[in-house]
Amino acid sequence: MNSPFIKNLPKARKILLSITAGPDIRLTDLREVTMIINEKFGADQTNMLWGYIMDVELEDKIEVEMLITDFSK
């Protein structure tokens, strides 16, 4: 989120997220991640698809991979 590359990206209409976290994550945590990404990168009408992968070794950590396309002008 703090990368110089993504700091100045325009808003996107399509976002694909892969969220990897430990078994201790709650649904509210996953929702918060998607809301933060959408606020930062999403356009007025963004189509966001996301999935969750459980990794038992990632206790108290969340990894997010994003594919952001169809930038608005």
FENDARA-V786381 format. One record per pair of residues at least 12 apart in sequence whose C-alpha atoms are under 6 Angstrom apart, sorted by sequence separation. I is the first residue (numbers start at 0). J is the second residue. D is the distance in whole Angstrom. If there is no record, write none. Layout:
I	J	D
I	J	D
This chain:
11	40	6
10	40	5
11	41	5
12	42	5
10	41	5
11	42	5
10	42	5
13	45	6
15	47	6
17	49	6
19	51	6
21	53	5
12	45	4
13	46	5
14	47	5
15	48	5
16	49	4
17	50	5
18	51	5
19	52	5
20	53	5
21	54	5
12	46	6
13	47	6
15	49	6
19	53	6
20	54	6
21	55	5
21	57	5
20	57	6
21	58	5
20	60	6
20	61	5
19	61	6
19	62	5
18	62	6
18	63	5
17	63	6
17	64	5
16	64	6
16	65	5
15	65	6
15	66	5
14	66	6
14	67	5
13	67	6
13	68	5
13	69	6
11	68	6
12	69	5
11	69	6
12	70	6
11	70	4
10	70	6
11	71	6
10	71	6
